[in-house]
């Protein structure tokens, strides 16, 4: 959780920044005008984003190095074929549960 600056569109200026408070809770990212203090505050977020949705927009179709149980793996994210996890050394695709 913390404060950050959101870029706003303003026809009179090139760009205007306004403070927003972002909080990650479960699988959601919440955007607030002020930090949530009570349980009820969490229901009053200005906007709620799914972390999965955000990651899909950011990642697009790329391959990333990752570590699974101290073993170097590769993770390819491709929306036409799906998610593929493979052993980085042998390129063998993982099957079953990770």
C-alpha positions as CSV (number, residue, x, y, z in Angstrom):
1,X,0.0,0.0,0.0
2,X,1.2,3.5,-0.7
3,X,0.8,6.8,-2.4
4,X,1.6,7.4,-6.0
5,X,0.9,9.9,-8.7
6,X,-1.8,9.3,-11.4
7,X,-1.5,11.1,-14.7
8,X,-4.7,12.9,-15.6
9,X,-5.7,14.3,-19.0
10,X,-6.1,18.1,-19.0
11,X,-6.9,20.0,-22.2
12,X,-5.2,23.1,-20.8
13,X,-1.9,21.5,-19.7
14,X,0.3,18.8,-21.2
15,X,-0.2,16.5,-18.1
16,X,-1.4,16.9,-14.6
17,X,-0.6,14.5,-11.8
18,X,-2.8,13.9,-8.8
19,X,-2.1,11.8,-5.7
20,X,-3.8,8.4,-5.4
21,X,-3.5,5.7,-2.8
22,X,-3.0,2.1,-4.2
23,X,-3.6,-1.0,-2.1
24,X,-3.2,-4.6,-2.9
25,X,-5.6,-7.0,-1.2
26,X,-6.0,-10.6,-2.2
27,X,-6.2,-10.7,-6.0
28,X,-7.3,-7.1,-6.4
29,X,-5.6,-3.7,-6.7
30,X,-7.6,-0.9,-5.2
31,X,-7.4,2.8,-6.1
32,X,-8.4,5.3,-3.3
33,X,-8.4,9.0,-2.9
34,X,-7.5,8.5,0.8
35,X,-6.0,5.4,2.6
36,X,-8.6,2.9,3.8
37,X,-8.9,2.9,7.6
38,X,-12.0,0.7,8.2
39,X,-13.4,-2.4,6.6
40,X,-16.2,-0.2,5.1
41,X,-13.5,2.0,3.4
42,X,-12.5,-1.0,1.2
43,X,-16.0,-1.1,-0.3
44,X,-15.6,2.6,-1.3
45,X,-12.6,2.3,-3.6
46,X,-12.6,4.7,-6.5
47,X,-11.7,1.8,-8.8
48,X,-10.8,-1.9,-8.4
49,X,-8.6,-3.8,-10.8
50,X,-8.0,-7.6,-11.0
51,X,-4.3,-8.3,-10.7
52,X,-4.7,-11.0,-13.3
53,X,-6.1,-8.4,-15.8
54,X,-3.3,-6.0,-15.0
55,X,-0.6,-8.6,-15.5
56,X,-2.1,-9.7,-18.8
57,X,-2.1,-6.1,-20.1
58,X,1.5,-5.6,-19.0
59,X,3.0,-8.9,-19.9
60,X,1.5,-9.4,-23.4
61,X,3.2,-12.5,-25.1
62,X,6.7,-12.9,-23.6
63,X,9.0,-15.4,-22.0
64,X,10.3,-14.8,-18.4
65,X,12.9,-16.5,-16.3
66,X,11.5,-17.7,-12.9
67,X,12.6,-19.9,-10.1
68,X,10.4,-22.8,-8.9
69,X,11.6,-24.8,-5.8
70,X,15.2,-23.5,-6.4
71,X,15.2,-24.6,-10.0
72,X,15.5,-22.2,-13.0
73,X,12.4,-22.3,-15.2
74,X,11.0,-20.4,-18.1
75,X,7.4,-19.1,-18.3
76,X,6.0,-18.1,-21.7
77,X,2.8,-16.2,-21.7
78,X,1.0,-16.3,-25.0
79,X,-2.7,-15.6,-25.3
80,X,-3.1,-17.7,-28.4
81,X,-1.5,-20.9,-27.0
82,X,-1.7,-20.3,-23.3
83,X,0.8,-20.4,-20.4
84,X,3.8,-22.7,-20.8
85,X,6.3,-23.5,-18.0
86,X,9.5,-25.2,-19.0
87,X,12.8,-26.3,-17.6
88,X,15.3,-23.6,-18.6
89,X,18.2,-26.0,-19.1
90,X,16.5,-28.8,-21.0
91,X,13.5,-26.8,-22.5
92,X,11.3,-29.7,-21.4
93,X,7.7,-28.5,-20.8
94,X,6.4,-29.1,-17.3
95,X,3.3,-31.3,-17.0
96,X,1.0,-31.8,-14.0
97,X,0.9,-29.6,-11.0
98,X,3.7,-27.1,-10.3
